[in-house]
Amino acid sequence: MNSSLPDTTPVTDENLMPRLLRVAQHLSEQRDVPRLLQVLLDEALYLCEADTGWVWLYADGKPEPGLSCLCRRSGDAFLHEEASLFCPMARKRGLPEQCYEDGKPLAVDLSENGLSEEDRHLLDALAPDAGGLRLWPLRNHEGVVIGVLQLAYNRALPARLHRLGKHSDLIFQSLLTYAGIALSNLSQVQELKELLDAFIKVLAQAIDAKSPHTSAHCQRVPVITEMLAQAACEDDSDFADFSLDEDGWYELHVAAWLHDCGKLATPDSVLDKSTKLHTLHDRIDEVASRFAALRAEIQFRYEKACLLDPADEPASRERMEAEIGQLKEELAFLERINRGGEAMAEVDQQRVRDIAARRWTDAWGQKKPLLTDDEVYNLCIPRGTLTPEERQIINGHMDVTLDMLGSLPFPPKLRQVPEYAGGHHEKMDGTGFPLGLTRDQMSIPARIMAIADVFEALTAKERPYKTPLKLSEALGILQRMRDNDHLDPDLYRLFIRSRVWRQYAEKHLDPVQLDVEDGSAFL
């Protein structure tokens, strides 16, 4: 990196070219627009022997097209956009607009030329003592004017740019052309980055929109991921050697937003399976209708028994009420287990099979089991609402994620996005998916995302098959996963000690879930 510009070295014919080349190199090294314009302005002030200056950049929003002013505030060495000085293109044409629209340099001696009310207002704010002004258009690589450089003199306007020799105007215009191209390149890179960010977020929103039951998951996992990554960067013990520069942060940001992109290929019938009997609809209603038919049979038997033996009516009524009570209890049981949960006991699974063995009579007078084999299979799912086959389909989204991200021509600065995004279902002991990676085979960001993904899923408020877990429950599960070598132990410990869990919870969870203040019990 060259020393900051400008300096006070007199420019002679023999050192002019090296200086200009050094300026050009310094301009090309800048990575953001304000800093590039600051370098350009500082050098322009020196070469043109001006007292102050500022830059106008064209913007097609704000909310109307116009010129934004980047200038130095009092006592500040850096350029800032001054919103109050924005010049709409629809206003009466002033000097900045004239230079922008005509694409030609302007030199204005204020002792000989009056100013419009608009220009006087600008000078009162930016250079109240100005005696002369110079304006140059800034062009991009296509020759299109994208801004204006404006310099002010507290004295009479000099006839020529003495420090640049006899070809001063040509030399300075060439420097501005190079600066304009550098500015255009930076702007295009920023625009493409903003487009990529917007596309990534739209993609994540589309994934979340596929199912209301995972709504906002793709948007909240990046929050936890970046919070834990920040804690790792600040840690001076286990992660003393871990850090992320600007490019590393952006790479992690992209990966976190894209971590579930493979769910776009997951069938809605599986992704949306909110209960064990859900297909296109929740089949528990069909089961309930059979219970209603069975109840009608019981009532019919009661009425028939009363006709045959009126004296036995009390005993018949008692039997009917007992049988109907049992039906109600069994249907309530099926409705409860249909919602899924963290675990289903074997005794409950056997009860489902016993209920299925009961018979009911359909509309054609045929006796059939109260539950079909498929209904029994689904109702006996021991955890959650998915069968092993459906779980395999869900897990397949990681293969699709790796395929999708692996097919994209990521530039070198984003080359690790597939590895970060594709590793959040891996386990430290190698029993995870899709690649069965162990801890040593995974990067720290990928291991961070594994914790973020689990914690968000456990505490999410949109999962219909379970109530959102309280912090004590979620942290308890994470602790067991750490003990079983599923989560990185060092990152888990950092997650607890840095209180990332609490900071996230205070912003994104319901107050009823915040039942833990001190996480030391979960270390």
Secondary structure, DSSP 8 states (H G I E B T S, - for coil): ----S-------HHHHHHHHHHHHHHHHT--SHHHHHHHHHHHHHHHTT-SEEEEEEEES-SSSSEEEEEEE-TT--SEEEEEEEEEETTS---HHHHHHHHT--EEEETTT----HHHHHHHHHH-TT-SEEEEEEEE-TTS-EEEEEEEEESSS--SS-GGGGGGHHHHHHHHHHHHHHHHHHHHHHHHHHHHHHHHHHHHHHHHHHH-GGGTTHHHHHHHHHHHHHHHHHH-SSTTTT----HHHHHHHHHHHHTTTGGGGGS-HHHHT--STTBSSSBTHHHHHHHHHHHHHHHHHHHHHHHHH-GGGHHHHHHHHHHHHHHHHHHHHHHHHHHT--S---HHHHHHHHHHHTSEEE-TTS-EEESS-HHHHHHHT-SSSS--HHHHHHHHHHHHHHHHHHHTS---GGGTTHHHHHHTTT--TBS--SSS--BGGGS-HHHHHHHHHHHHHHHH-S--TTS----HHHHHHHHHHHHHTTSS-HHHHHHHHHTTHHHHHHHHHS-GGG---S-GGGG-
